Amino acid sequence: MLKYIIIYLSAMSLLTFILFGADKHKARAHKWRIPEKTLLGLSLLGGFAGGFLGMEFFRHKTKHWYFYMVMIISLALWAFIIYKVIAE
C-alpha cells in the first residue's frame, strides 16, 4: 500500500510542479491563468512537494502566505496518512 501512496504522491507532485511552471509562463505572457484554487487543490491532494518546489524554482506565488500554509498543512496531512499506513 505504501508503494502506491509514494507513486501517487510523486505523480501529483510532478503534475503540480508542471502547472506552477505553466502558470508562471502564462503570467509573463499575459495569458489565461490557472486558477489559484487549482494549484492549491492539487497541493492538498498530494502535490505539496511539487508545489513547494514549483514555488521556489519558478519564483511563483511566493508572496502569498497562504500558499506556504497549504503546503505545510498538506505535508502534515500526508505524513499522518503515511504514518497510519505504516502502523497498520
Secondary structure, 3 states (H helix, E strand, C coil): CHHHHHHHHHHHHHHHHHHHHHHHHHHHCCCCCCCHHHHHHHHHHHHHHHHHHHHHHHCCCCCCHHHHHHHHHHHHHHHHHHHHHHHC
